[in-house]
Amino acid sequence: MDLTSFKSIVDQYETIFFDAFGVLKNHKGLIPDIKKTFDYLEERGINYFILTNDASRGPRELAQSYQDKGLHHITMDKIVSSGMLAREYLKHKVKSGTIAYLGTFRSAHYIETLGLDTLSIAHMDLSQADEISAMVFLDDEGFDWYHDLNKAVNLLRFTNVPAIVSNTDLSYPMDQKQVAIAVGGIANMVESVVGKRFIRFGKPDAQMFIFAHEHSIALGGTSDKDKILMVGDTLTTDIIGGNKFGLDTVLVLTGNTLPKHADMMIETSGIVPTYLCESAVV
């Protein structure tokens, strides 16, 4: 596919859905000059939202993390995360007991705001298995990858509690060349070991896009899908999810998809974005 200028695209749309990692930021910080994009959208009156599979923090904390880096336009109401969907599930389906989690204390805090008890896998003993009512995969940090992953496997072997994956991403970009394993990849491994089906929230599932669409309309965004653009760096989450929901899509080359592999990956996967851009910078 030919590269297109992102600036030449955005004026055709009334609402832009952005992925986060690999599009706006990576492990080292913001994508260079990405602030220009949000200044431009504000000037043109184009609505925008961040659709992220990042469940490491609640929307308030996620928004603050952008503001701390100088993206002051990104407020709490601009965030739509898979963690919000997972939290809704736990709110309605888990009424008692303790929720065990893989992740950091910060990632569990958003669940605790429901009034539910949480316990890190790192601090759990398998003798407490009968007290656990659900297991949640939240983040790829905050636990020992050998001892605690084995504990998670055996907890799910010993009990029949639901396992909820609040971030389905298999990896996230460290920079333009390297990626790191995300909690979705960890969950896939554990699921294959225990032989059970986990409950997943996040892109590319339609539920994430339905939630984002309704959220954006409630805040003055357009209901016309022809006027909404999804921008992402990963074919198998952002692009196929947007395509299936009926949105135009942009694949950017600042994250999971290496520029030299983009055409091959599009051809072999059959997942075709509407546009291919070097970045989401205008």
GUDOMAR-220361 format. One record per residue (C-alpha): residue in one letter; y, z, x; residue number from 0. Coordinates in Angstrom, 3 decimals. Layout:
% residues N
NODE   res         c2         c3         c1     n
NODE     a          Y          Z          X   NUM
...
//
This chain:
% residues 282
NODE   res         c2         c3         c1     n
NODE     m      0.000      0.000      0.000     0
NODE     d      3.560     -0.667      1.114     1
NODE     l      5.817      2.285      1.828     2
NODE     t      8.633      2.847     -0.660     3
NODE     s     11.844      4.821     -0.186     4
NODE     f     11.667      8.048     -2.195     5
NODE     k     15.376      7.799     -2.988     6
NODE     s     14.832      4.409     -4.651     7
NODE     i     12.249      5.966     -6.975     8
NODE     v     13.662      9.248     -8.266     9
NODE     d     16.562      7.769    -10.265    10
NODE     q     14.017      6.169    -12.611    11
NODE     y     12.826      9.592    -13.842    12
NODE     e     14.229     12.560    -15.745    13
NODE     t     11.802     15.208    -14.445    14
NODE     i     10.063     15.495    -11.070    15
NODE     f      6.949     17.619    -10.512    16
NODE     f      6.575     18.535     -6.829    17
NODE     d      3.528     19.903     -5.089    18
NODE     a      4.477     22.586     -2.559    19
NODE     f      2.393     22.598      0.640    20
NODE     g      2.582     19.267      2.408    21
NODE     v      5.451     18.042      0.238    22
NODE     l      8.163     20.698      0.498    23
NODE     k      6.776     22.855      3.274    24
NODE     n      3.914     23.493      5.657    25
NODE     h      2.720     26.507      7.605    26
NODE     k      5.652     26.182     10.016    27
NODE     g      8.392     26.039      7.381    28
NODE     l     10.242     23.518      5.222    29
NODE     i      9.723     19.782      5.670    30
NODE     p     12.801     18.672      7.650    31
NODE     d     15.768     17.676      5.442    32
NODE     i     13.928     18.439      2.170    33
NODE     k     17.018     20.365      1.014    34
NODE     k     18.802     17.008      0.690    35
NODE     t     16.370     16.064     -2.071    36
NODE     f     17.239     19.070     -4.230    37
NODE     d     20.966     18.610     -3.635    38
NODE     y     20.541     15.010     -4.796    39
NODE     l     18.533     15.960     -7.899    40
NODE     e     21.120     18.568     -8.849    41
NODE     e     23.939     16.034     -8.435    42
NODE     r     22.134     13.493    -10.622    43
NODE     g     21.053     15.993    -13.267    44
NODE     i     17.367     15.279    -12.690    45
NODE     n     15.100     18.154    -13.706    46
NODE     y     12.372     19.379    -11.341    47
NODE     f      9.556     21.904    -11.101    48
NODE     i      7.170     23.063     -8.385    49
NODE     l      3.489     22.678     -9.400    50
NODE     t      1.521     24.660     -6.863    51
NODE     n     -2.030     25.887     -6.430    52
NODE     d     -0.614     28.727     -4.332    53
NODE     a     -1.776     31.991     -5.925    54
NODE     s     -0.797     34.196     -3.004    55
NODE     r      2.274     35.512     -4.873    56
NODE     g      3.786     35.559     -8.335    57
NODE     p      6.480     33.047     -9.378    58
NODE     r      9.344     35.411     -8.553    59
NODE     e      8.109     35.936     -5.004    60
NODE     l      7.302     32.235     -4.550    61
NODE     a     10.821     31.295     -5.641    62
NODE     q     12.294     33.890     -3.307    63
NODE     s     10.342     32.419     -0.398    64
NODE     y     12.141     29.083     -0.949    65
NODE     q     15.518     30.748     -1.365    66
NODE     d     15.004     32.648      1.891    67
NODE     k     14.597     29.261      3.591    68
NODE     g     17.803     27.879      2.083    69
NODE     l     16.475     26.179     -1.076    70
NODE     h     18.631     28.248     -3.411    71
NODE     h     18.147     25.838     -6.335    72
NODE     i     14.482     26.827     -6.675    73
NODE     t     14.477     29.761     -9.051    74
NODE     m     11.612     31.584    -10.742    75
NODE     d     11.710     29.315    -13.797    76
NODE     k     11.100     26.279    -11.550    77
NODE     i      7.680     27.577    -10.464    78
NODE     v      4.414     26.660    -12.194    79
NODE     s      1.446     28.054    -10.277    80
NODE     s     -2.294     28.162    -10.774    81
NODE     g     -1.964     31.926    -10.345    82
NODE     m     -0.032     32.024    -13.632    83
NODE     l     -3.007     30.448    -15.425    84
NODE     a     -5.511     32.755    -13.750    85
NODE     r     -3.390     35.743    -14.722    86
NODE     e     -3.352     34.605    -18.364    87
NODE     y     -7.149     34.322    -18.331    88
NODE     l     -7.539     37.840    -16.924    89
NODE     k     -5.011     39.192    -19.434    90
NODE     h     -7.057     37.970    -22.385    91
NODE     k    -10.619     38.168    -21.046    92
NODE     v    -10.767     41.284    -18.855    93
NODE     k     -9.914     44.498    -20.693    94
NODE     s    -11.442     47.162    -18.439    95
NODE     g    -13.130     47.814    -15.125    96
NODE     t    -11.942     46.775    -11.684    97
NODE     i    -11.134     43.285    -10.433    98
NODE     a    -12.426     42.593     -6.946    99
NODE     y    -10.470     40.005     -5.000   100
NODE     l    -10.434     37.974     -1.824   101
NODE     g     -6.890     37.823     -0.508   102
NODE     t     -3.971     39.943      0.560   103
NODE     f     -2.544     42.964     -1.239   104
NODE     r      0.528     40.814     -1.971   105
NODE     s     -1.626     38.239     -3.767   106
NODE     a     -3.246     40.941     -5.912   107
NODE     h      0.069     42.493     -6.933   108
NODE     y      0.677     39.790     -9.548   109
NODE     i     -2.611     40.742    -11.250   110
NODE     e     -1.769     44.437    -11.059   111
NODE     t      1.363     43.823    -13.134   112
NODE     l     -1.025     43.380    -16.089   113
NODE     g     -2.026     47.009    -15.670   114
NODE     l     -5.467     46.059    -14.310   115
NODE     d     -7.128     47.862    -11.425   116
NODE     t     -7.803     45.753     -8.347   117
NODE     l     -9.935     46.301     -5.274   118
NODE     s     -9.914     44.183     -2.156   119
NODE     i    -13.323     42.927     -1.040   120
NODE     a    -12.300     44.308      2.357   121
NODE     h    -12.259     47.842      0.871   122
NODE     m    -15.173     47.458     -1.519   123
NODE     d    -18.629     48.873     -0.945   124
NODE     l    -21.537     47.141     -2.657   125
NODE     s    -22.516     50.493     -4.162   126
NODE     q    -19.430     50.010     -6.382   127
NODE     a    -20.753     46.731     -7.812   128
NODE     d    -21.321     48.187    -11.292   129
NODE     e    -17.608     49.043    -11.542   130
NODE     i    -16.494     45.443    -10.989   131
NODE     s    -15.627     43.380    -14.091   132
NODE     a    -14.459     40.181    -12.375   133
NODE     m    -14.152     38.587     -8.944   134
NODE     v    -11.010     36.573     -8.095   135
NODE     f    -10.450     34.202     -5.180   136
NODE     l     -6.720     34.511     -4.416   137
NODE     d     -5.952     33.758     -0.762   138
NODE     d     -7.578     32.819      2.532   139
NODE     e     -6.199     35.893      4.336   140
NODE     g     -6.584     39.652      4.017   141
NODE     f    -10.315     39.946      4.704   142
NODE     d    -12.925     39.547      7.414   143
NODE     w    -14.471     36.108      7.125   144
NODE     y    -17.949     37.319      8.123   145
NODE     h    -18.453     40.777      6.612   146
NODE     d    -16.297     40.372      3.526   147
NODE     l    -17.487     36.902      2.557   148
NODE     n    -21.031     38.202      2.756   149
NODE     k    -20.011     41.098      0.512   150
NODE     a    -18.526     38.654     -1.985   151
NODE     v    -21.740     36.633     -1.996   152
NODE     n    -23.878     39.684     -2.625   153
NODE     l    -21.549     41.090     -5.288   154
NODE     l    -21.974     37.848     -7.233   155
NODE     r    -25.736     37.899     -6.638   156
NODE     f    -26.127     41.480     -7.856   157
NODE     t    -23.918     41.179    -10.942   158
NODE     n    -23.094     38.681    -13.668   159
NODE     v    -19.311     39.096    -13.506   160
NODE     p    -17.110     36.003    -13.855   161
NODE     a    -15.744     34.490    -10.639   162
NODE     i    -12.230     33.080    -11.006   163
NODE     v    -10.783     30.653     -8.465   164
NODE     s     -6.997     30.775     -8.764   165
NODE     n     -6.355     28.180     -6.040   166
NODE     t     -8.612     25.130     -6.004   167
NODE     d     -7.115     23.606     -2.830   168
NODE     l     -9.745     22.972     -0.170   169
NODE     s     -7.180     22.939      2.636   170
NODE     y     -3.462     23.157      3.280   171
NODE     p     -1.362     21.537      6.020   172
NODE     m     -0.334     23.510      9.071   173
NODE     d      1.800     20.588     10.239   174
NODE     q      1.612     16.782     10.073   175
NODE     k     -1.639     16.738     12.080   176
NODE     q     -3.612     19.904     11.336   177
NODE     v     -4.923     21.579      8.192   178
NODE     a     -6.414     25.020      7.529   179
NODE     i     -9.189     25.953      5.103   180
NODE     a     -7.786     27.181      1.792   181
NODE     v     -9.384     29.649     -0.597   182
NODE     g    -10.650     26.826     -2.825   183
NODE     g    -12.824     25.649      0.046   184
NODE     i    -14.111     29.190      0.554   185
NODE     a    -14.899     29.479     -3.164   186
NODE     n    -16.867     26.218     -3.080   187
NODE     m    -19.005     27.549     -0.236   188
NODE     v    -19.691     30.873     -1.991   189
NODE     e    -20.444     29.085     -5.263   190
NODE     s    -23.043     26.882     -3.569   191
NODE     v    -24.693     29.942     -2.015   192
NODE     v    -24.922     32.050     -5.182   193
NODE     g    -25.784     29.128     -7.468   194
NODE     k    -23.328     30.066    -10.225   195
NODE     r    -20.447     28.184    -11.865   196
NODE     f    -16.986     29.541    -11.130   197
NODE     i    -13.912     29.336    -13.383   198
NODE     r    -11.161     27.296    -11.716   199
NODE     f     -7.431     27.000    -12.319   200
NODE     g     -5.052     24.514    -10.720   201
NODE     k     -4.628     20.847     -9.971   202
NODE     p     -6.249     18.443    -10.725   203
NODE     d     -7.309     20.121    -13.991   204
NODE     a     -5.446     18.921    -17.082   205
NODE     q     -4.716     22.526    -18.064   206
NODE     m     -2.298     22.822    -15.141   207
NODE     f     -0.398     19.695    -16.170   208
NODE     i     -0.359     20.654    -19.855   209
NODE     f      1.057     24.057    -18.934   210
NODE     a      3.691     22.468    -16.654   211
NODE     h      4.623     19.867    -19.278   212
NODE     e      5.111     22.493    -21.988   213
NODE     h      6.992     24.756    -19.580   214
NODE     s      9.359     21.954    -18.542   215
NODE     i     10.047     20.936    -22.163   216
NODE     a     10.847     24.535    -23.072   217
NODE     l     13.466     24.522    -20.296   218
NODE     g     15.128     21.295    -21.383   219
NODE     g     12.896     18.752    -19.670   220
NODE     t     11.768     15.487    -21.217   221
NODE     s      8.606     15.216    -23.280   222
NODE     d      8.294     11.513    -22.386   223
NODE     k      5.560     11.220    -19.758   224
NODE     d      6.956      7.838    -18.693   225
NODE     k      9.993      9.730    -17.414   226
NODE     i      8.049     12.326    -15.382   227
NODE     l      6.997     11.773    -11.760   228
NODE     m      4.345     13.780     -9.887   229
NODE     v      4.830     14.032     -6.111   230
NODE     g      1.959     15.225     -3.924   231
NODE     d      0.243     14.901     -0.566   232
NODE     t     -3.393     15.021     -1.719   233
NODE     l     -5.197     12.283     -3.632   234
NODE     t     -7.927     14.516     -5.074   235
NODE     t     -5.583     17.117     -6.620   236
NODE     d     -1.968     15.996     -7.057   237
NODE     i     -2.471     12.275     -7.511   238
NODE     i     -5.632     12.110     -9.620   239
NODE     g     -4.374     15.023    -11.723   240
NODE     g     -1.058     13.291    -12.367   241
NODE     n     -2.757      9.944    -12.990   242
NODE     k     -5.156     11.420    -15.545   243
NODE     f     -2.303     13.163    -17.337   244
NODE     g     -0.530      9.835    -17.687   245
NODE     l      2.236     10.353    -15.117   246
NODE     d      3.508      8.047    -12.394   247
NODE     t      2.595      9.508     -9.013   248
NODE     v      3.871      9.464     -5.428   249
NODE     l      1.640     10.130     -2.431   250
NODE     v      3.692     11.421      0.518   251
NODE     l      2.475     11.424      4.112   252
NODE     t      3.821     14.787      5.275   253
NODE     g      0.716     16.845      4.474   254
NODE     n     -3.007     16.425      3.903   255
NODE     t     -3.026     12.607      3.995   256
NODE     l     -2.548     11.228      7.499   257
NODE     p     -0.455      8.038      7.586   258
NODE     k     -3.109      6.098      9.533   259
NODE     h     -5.779      7.002      6.942   260
NODE     a     -3.768      6.590      3.736   261
NODE     d     -4.745      3.015      2.836   262
NODE     m     -8.406      3.647      3.643   263
NODE     m     -8.492      6.847      1.564   264
NODE     i     -6.829      5.145     -1.397   265
NODE     e     -9.265      2.238     -1.215   266
NODE     t    -12.430      4.289     -0.774   267
NODE     s    -11.546      6.985     -3.332   268
NODE     g    -10.242      4.636     -5.993   269
NODE     i     -7.400      7.115     -6.585   270
NODE     v     -4.297      4.946     -6.538   271
NODE     p     -0.788      6.438     -6.584   272
NODE     t      2.040      4.516     -8.215   273
NODE     y      4.031      4.779     -4.977   274
NODE     l      3.409      5.600     -1.336   275
NODE     c      6.294      7.305      0.512   276
NODE     e      6.729      8.616      4.016   277
NODE     s      8.153     11.861      2.591   278
NODE     a      9.928     13.337     -0.435   279
NODE     v     13.234     13.361      1.421   280
NODE     v     15.977     11.201     -0.114   281
//
